[in-house]
Amino acid sequence: MTVAEYNAAVDAYADGLYRFALKHLRDEDLAKDVVQESFTRLWARVDQVEGAKAKSYLFTTAHHVMVDEVRKGSRTRPMEAHHEAIRHTSPSQPDLKRVLEEALATLPAIQRSVVLLRDLEGYAYEEIAELTGLNLSQVKVYIYRGRTALKAYIGQLDLVV
């Protein structure tokens, strides 16, 4: 991969990678860190990665970095998030974005990743399989189970009303 191809990859994939990480982690700073780490790892292997495979490499790397972050952060919760949640509670209209984010948070990391890649980023099943290292049938099963869990969670009337 040349420097020009690397720069083109930054221009082409940075926003999508950030959206993917942000939806998965729900933390802007962590999402930025994931994007930075993904591009840092790509730069470290710039001689080994082909320019045509940069997108696949970046999203695969981001997926692995996010899994590591989730494992590290699963035992802690920032106090700012707790205080923010208390401050913004209101008995009026539900915040559908919050409900969706809470529903996504209930999914296991792999299901959340494949559902976000498919439904938010619009990747094909084959591309998701390549990015995550799963086989095609596993991807389909995880997406189905994730969507079913989201439907069950969001379908609870007390969460939306």
C-alpha positions in Angstrom: 0.0 0.0 0.0 1.3 3.4 -0.9 1.0 6.6 1.1 -1.5 7.9 -1.4 -3.6 4.8 -1.0 -3.4 5.1 2.8 -4.5 8.7 2.6 -7.4 7.7 0.3 -8.4 5.0 2.9 -8.4 7.7 5.6 -10.7 9.9 3.5 -12.9 7.1 2.4 -13.4 5.0 5.6 -12.8 7.2 8.7 -16.4 8.4 9.0 -17.9 5.0 8.5 -15.5 3.5 11.0 -16.3 6.2 13.5 -20.1 5.7 13.1 -19.6 1.9 13.5 -17.5 2.4 16.7 -19.8 5.1 18.1 -22.9 3.0 17.7 -21.2 0.0 19.2 -19.5 1.7 22.1 -21.9 4.7 22.7 -18.9 6.9 23.7 -17.5 9.5 21.4 -14.0 9.5 22.9 -13.7 5.7 22.8 -15.0 5.7 19.2 -12.3 8.2 18.2 -9.7 6.1 20.0 -10.9 3.0 18.1 -10.6 4.8 14.7 -7.2 6.1 15.6 -6.0 2.7 16.8 -7.3 1.1 13.6 -5.5 3.5 11.3 -2.3 3.3 13.5 -2.3 -0.5 13.1 -2.9 -0.1 9.3 0.0 2.3 9.1 2.2 -0.2 11.0 1.4 -2.8 8.4 1.3 -0.5 5.4 3.8 -2.7 3.5 1.8 -5.8 4.2 -1.8 -4.7 3.4 -2.9 -4.2 -0.1 -4.7 -1.0 -1.0 -7.8 -2.8 -2.1 -8.1 -4.6 1.2 -7.7 -1.6 3.4 -11.5 -1.3 4.2 -11.6 -4.9 5.3 -8.5 -4.6 7.4 -9.7 -1.4 9.1 -13.2 -2.7 10.0 -11.7 -6.1 11.2 -9.2 -4.2 13.3 -11.8 -1.9 14.7 -14.0 -4.8 15.6 -11.2 -6.4 17.5 -10.3 -3.2 19.3 -13.9 -2.6 20.3 -14.2 -6.2 21.7 -11.1 -5.4 23.8 -12.5 -2.1 25.0 -15.8 -3.8 25.9 -14.0 -6.4 27.9 -11.9 -3.8 29.7 -14.8 -1.5 30.4 -17.5 -4.0 31.3 -16.6 -3.8 34.9 -16.8 0.0 35.2 -19.3 2.7 34.5 -18.4 6.4 34.4 -20.1 8.5 37.0 -20.8 11.2 34.4 -23.1 8.8 32.5 -25.0 8.0 35.7 -25.4 11.7 36.6 -26.4 12.6 33.0 -29.1 9.9 33.0 -30.5 11.2 36.3 -30.5 14.8 35.0 -32.4 14.1 31.7 -35.2 11.9 32.9 -38.6 13.2 32.0 -42.1 11.5 32.1 -43.1 12.9 28.7 -42.2 11.4 25.3 -39.7 8.6 25.3 -36.3 9.1 23.8 -36.4 6.5 21.0 -32.7 6.9 20.3 -32.0 6.1 24.0 -34.3 3.1 23.9 -32.6 1.8 20.8 -29.1 2.3 22.3 -30.2 0.5 25.5 -31.6 -2.3 23.4 -28.3 -2.6 21.5 -26.4 -2.6 24.8 -28.3 -5.7 25.8 -26.9 -7.7 22.9 -23.7 -9.6 23.1 -20.8 -7.8 21.4 -20.6 -10.0 18.3 -24.4 -9.7 17.7 -24.3 -6.0 18.2 -21.3 -5.8 15.7 -23.0 -7.8 12.9 -26.4 -6.0 13.4 -24.7 -2.6 13.2 -22.6 -3.6 10.2 -25.7 -4.9 8.4 -28.4 -2.4 9.3 -26.4 0.8 10.0 -23.5 0.5 7.6 -25.3 -1.6 4.9 -22.7 -4.3 4.4 -23.5 -7.5 2.7 -23.5 -10.7 4.6 -20.3 -11.9 2.8 -18.5 -8.6 3.7 -19.5 -9.0 7.3 -18.3 -12.5 7.4 -14.9 -11.3 6.0 -14.7 -8.4 8.4 -15.5 -10.4 11.6 -13.8 -13.7 10.6 -17.1 -15.6 11.0 -18.5 -17.9 8.3 -21.6 -16.8 6.4 -24.1 -19.0 8.3 -22.8 -17.7 11.6 -23.3 -14.1 10.4 -26.9 -14.8 9.4 -27.7 -16.5 12.7 -26.2 -13.7 14.7 -28.1 -11.1 12.8 -31.3 -13.0 13.1 -30.8 -13.5 16.9 -29.8 -9.9 17.3 -32.8 -8.5 15.5 -35.1 -10.8 17.4 -33.7 -9.7 20.7 -34.0 -6.0 19.7 -37.6 -6.6 18.6 -38.4 -8.3 21.9 -36.7 -5.5 23.9 -38.2 -2.6 22.1 -41.5 -4.3 21.8 -42.0 -4.0 25.6 -44.7 -1.4 25.9 -43.4 0.1 29.2 -40.1 1.1 27.6 -41.6 3.1 24.8 -44.6 4.6 26.5 
